[in-house]
Amino acid sequence: MKLKQSLIENRSIRLQASAADWREAIRLGTDMLIASGAVEPRYHNAIISSIEQLGPYIVIAPQFAMPHARPEDGVNRTAFALVTLTRPVKFDGEDEPVDVLVTLAGSSSDEHMDGLMEVTQVLEDDSSPTGINLDKLRACRSEEDVWRVIDDALAAAS
């Protein structure tokens, strides 16, 4: 499933949300996917447990996290959720706090890798020192803004 299509079908966008800590920030994304039926409630618990055991492996770039767990941890179908935060949250062991999260639920290893690649493509920005540009997503105030960011990024990549 493609990022934009998933966000539309799962109604899984929360912009300018508030979270007290990283656990709550992850809950914002997983709750939307649970409500849509894309994942089971245990998927959220699997993400939290994995981070507690392995550290913040989901922080894949400065200020950006991609919460995810294994397909067998309760994924019913591949889906994404986008959350931007008004105040960044800190993950233990990370220097940079996170304010943009894209939750990924991949129904297979292949779907997981495809999802990761598409999100990377949307965020890719060669002119940025980190190689990604989160400012476009941070600036979004509506679903339409998000669609425009995704469409523009995918058009530029093709």
N, C-alpha and C positions, 0 to 999 in steps of 0.2 A: 504494500500500500504506500502511496506517495504521501509526503508530509502534509501538503495542503489539503488533499482529499481526506486524510485522517483527521486533521484538526476540525474540518467542517463536519464530517460524519459523527465524530465523537463529542462535538461541542466542547473541545478541550483546550480553550485558551483562557488564561487569567492574566490580565495586564494590570500593572501597578498594584499588586497584591501586598499584603503584610504578612510576615512570618516572624515569630519570636526567635526561631533558631533553624538550623539546617533540617532537622527532623520535620518540623512543621512545613518548611518550604517544599520538601519532598512530598509530604501529605497532600499539598494543594494539587500537584500534578497527578498523583496516583488516585486521589478521590474522583477526579473527573473520568479517569479511565475505568475505575470500578463502576461508577454510575452508568457508563455507556455499555458495560458488559465486556469490554475488551480484556480486562484482567480481573482476577479474583482478589479479594482482600488480602490474601496471603502474599501477593506480589509485593505490596508495600512493606510487609514485615521482612520479606527476603532481602529487599534493598537495604533496609536499615541494618539487618543482621550482618550483611556482607560488608557494609561500611564499618561497622563496629569491629569486625574481625580483620579486615584487610586494609583499613584506612580509606581515605577519600579518593578511591580510584575513579569515581565518577566526575571529579573535577578534571576536565580534559584540556582546559585552557584558562588563562587568567580571567576570573570573574564569570566563568561559564561552567555549568555542570550538566551532565547527561545521566540522570538517574536511570538505572536499569538493573535487571537481574537476569537469571537464566530463563529460557522459555518454559522449562518444566516447573518453574516457581509460581505458576498460576496465570500464564498468558493464554487467553482464548483466541486472540487474533492480533496481528501486528497493528500497533497504534502509537501515536505520539500525543504528547500534551506539552503546551508551551506556557511557562510562567515567567513573568517579570516581576521583580520586587521593588518596592519603593525604597527599602533599606536593605542593603546586602546582608547576608548571613555568613558567618565564619565556620568553616569546617576545621576540625582538629587537625593540626599538621600542615595546614595550608596558609601561605602568607597573604594571598589575595582573597578577600571576601567575594562571594558569588551573588549576582543579582539577576542572572538569566539562567533558566533551567529548561531543558527539553527532555521530558521523560520519554524513554523509548521502551516499548514492549514488543520484542521481536518473537514471532511464533516459531522461528527456527534460527539456526546459526546464520544461514544465508540471509534471511529477512533482517536479522540484527545488523549484519555488516552492510547490507544495502541501505538500511535506515541511517546508520552512522555516516555513510558516504554522502547521502543526500543532505543531511543536516550540515555536514562540513562544507558541502558545495554552496549552500545558501549563505553560510557565514563567512566564506572565504573572501579575503581581501588582501591581495599582494602588497598593497601600499601600507598596511598596518604592520607594526613591529612584531605583533604576535601572529600575524597571518590570518586573523579573523576580525570581523567588525561587528561588535555587539550593539553599537550605537543605533543602528537602524532599528533593531528590535526594541531597544530601550525607548526609542521615540514613539513607538506605536501606541495609539490610544484607542484603537478600534480594530475589530476583526478585518475590516477592509484595508487598514494600514498593514496588517500582517500579510494579507494576500498579496499586496503590492510588493512588499519586500521579497517574498518568496518568488513571485513571478519575475521580478526584475533580475534577481540573482540567477534564476534558472535560464532566463533569456540571455544574460551576459555570458553564461557558461557554455551555451550552445553555438 
